[in-house]
Amino acid sequence: MKGRLTSDHTPYIPLTVAGSPQDCIIDTGFGGAIYLSDDKIASLNLPFLTSAPIILANQSVVISDVFEATVMWFSVTRRVAVIAGPVGSDALVGMELLKGCRIELDDVAGEVRIVPL
């Protein structure tokens, strides 16, 4: 899987979530699978699963809604939990999907490559 590395070193990969292409930032500090804004979740009409406590990077705890979606991951359809974030927040891919993969960041070519191990 290939993505792009921006001039400010932000790694993006394309991901199909519930049949819709998304441009997601790779976030190795996020333990979940996918993080999407409330408005994207609404536009995809994802089914609600539950509300759950989420620990943020600053160690504060917030209650977030959790939804379910299918994603295409290395040509395999997977059902994953999607954590809801505020409107306008970036789409993130976390370690639940990245587990078992090598992530390569090529600053010269401006590419991100994810390879399953």
C-alpha positions as CSV (number, residue, x, y, z in Angstrom):
1,M,0.0,0.0,0.0
2,K,1.4,3.4,-0.9
3,G,0.6,6.9,0.4
4,R,2.2,10.3,0.5
5,L,4.5,12.1,2.8
6,T,3.7,15.9,2.9
7,S,6.3,18.6,3.0
8,D,5.7,18.9,6.8
9,H,6.3,15.1,7.1
10,T,2.7,14.1,7.7
11,P,2.1,10.5,6.4
12,Y,-1.2,10.0,4.5
13,I,-2.6,6.8,3.1
14,P,-5.8,6.2,1.0
15,L,-8.3,4.0,2.7
16,T,-11.7,2.8,1.6
17,V,-14.1,3.1,4.6
18,A,-17.7,1.9,4.1
19,G,-17.2,2.1,0.3
20,S,-16.0,5.7,0.5
21,P,-12.3,6.7,-0.2
22,Q,-10.7,8.6,2.7
23,D,-7.3,10.2,3.0
24,C,-6.1,9.2,6.5
25,I,-3.1,10.2,8.5
26,I,-1.0,7.4,10.0
27,D,-1.0,7.8,13.8
28,T,1.1,5.2,15.6
29,G,0.0,6.8,19.0
30,F,-3.6,5.8,18.3
31,G,-4.3,2.3,19.4
32,G,-7.7,1.9,17.6
33,A,-8.3,1.2,13.9
34,I,-10.0,4.3,12.5
35,Y,-10.8,7.8,13.8
36,L,-13.3,9.9,11.8
37,S,-15.1,13.1,12.4
38,D,-18.8,13.1,13.3
39,D,-19.8,14.6,10.0
40,K,-17.9,11.9,8.0
41,I,-19.5,9.2,10.1
42,A,-22.9,10.7,9.5
43,S,-22.3,11.0,5.7
44,L,-21.3,7.3,5.6
45,N,-24.3,6.4,7.7
46,L,-22.2,4.1,10.0
47,P,-24.1,2.0,12.6
48,F,-23.6,3.1,16.2
49,L,-22.1,0.5,18.5
50,T,-21.6,2.1,21.9
51,S,-20.0,5.0,23.8
52,A,-16.7,4.3,25.4
53,P,-14.0,6.1,27.4
54,I,-11.0,7.1,25.3
55,I,-7.6,8.1,26.7
56,L,-6.1,11.0,24.7
57,A,-2.4,11.7,24.1
58,N,-2.4,14.1,27.1
59,Q,-3.8,11.3,29.3
60,S,-7.2,13.0,29.7
61,V,-10.2,10.7,29.3
62,V,-13.2,11.6,27.1
63,I,-16.3,9.6,26.2
64,S,-16.6,9.0,22.5
65,D,-19.1,7.3,20.3
66,V,-18.0,4.2,18.6
67,F,-19.4,3.1,15.2
68,E,-18.7,0.1,12.9
69,A,-17.4,0.2,9.3
70,T,-15.9,-2.1,6.8
71,V,-12.5,-1.2,5.4
72,M,-10.4,-2.6,2.6
73,W,-7.0,-3.5,4.0
74,F,-4.6,-5.2,1.6
75,S,-7.5,-6.3,-0.6
76,V,-9.3,-7.9,2.4
77,T,-12.6,-6.5,3.8
78,R,-12.4,-6.1,7.5
79,R,-15.0,-4.9,10.0
80,V,-13.5,-2.4,12.5
81,A,-14.6,0.0,15.2
82,V,-14.5,3.7,14.2
83,I,-14.0,6.3,17.0
84,A,-15.9,9.5,16.5
85,G,-14.1,12.9,16.7
86,P,-15.3,16.5,16.5
87,V,-16.4,17.9,13.2
88,G,-13.4,18.9,11.0
89,S,-10.9,16.6,12.7
90,D,-8.5,14.6,10.6
91,A,-9.1,11.0,9.6
92,L,-6.6,8.7,11.4
93,V,-5.5,5.1,10.9
94,G,-4.2,3.6,14.1
95,M,-2.2,0.6,15.3
96,E,-5.1,-1.9,15.2
97,L,-4.8,-1.8,11.4
98,L,-1.1,-1.3,11.3
99,K,-0.2,-4.2,13.6
100,G,1.9,-6.7,11.7
101,C,3.0,-4.2,9.1
102,R,6.2,-2.3,8.3
103,I,5.8,1.4,7.7
104,E,8.3,3.1,5.4
105,L,8.6,6.9,5.2
106,D,10.6,8.0,2.2
107,D,11.3,11.7,2.6
108,V,13.2,11.9,-0.7
109,A,10.4,10.5,-2.9
110,G,7.6,11.9,-0.6
111,E,6.1,8.4,-0.3
112,V,4.7,6.3,2.5
113,R,4.7,2.5,2.0
114,I,3.0,0.0,4.2
115,V,4.0,-3.7,3.8
116,P,2.4,-6.6,5.6
117,L,5.0,-8.8,7.4
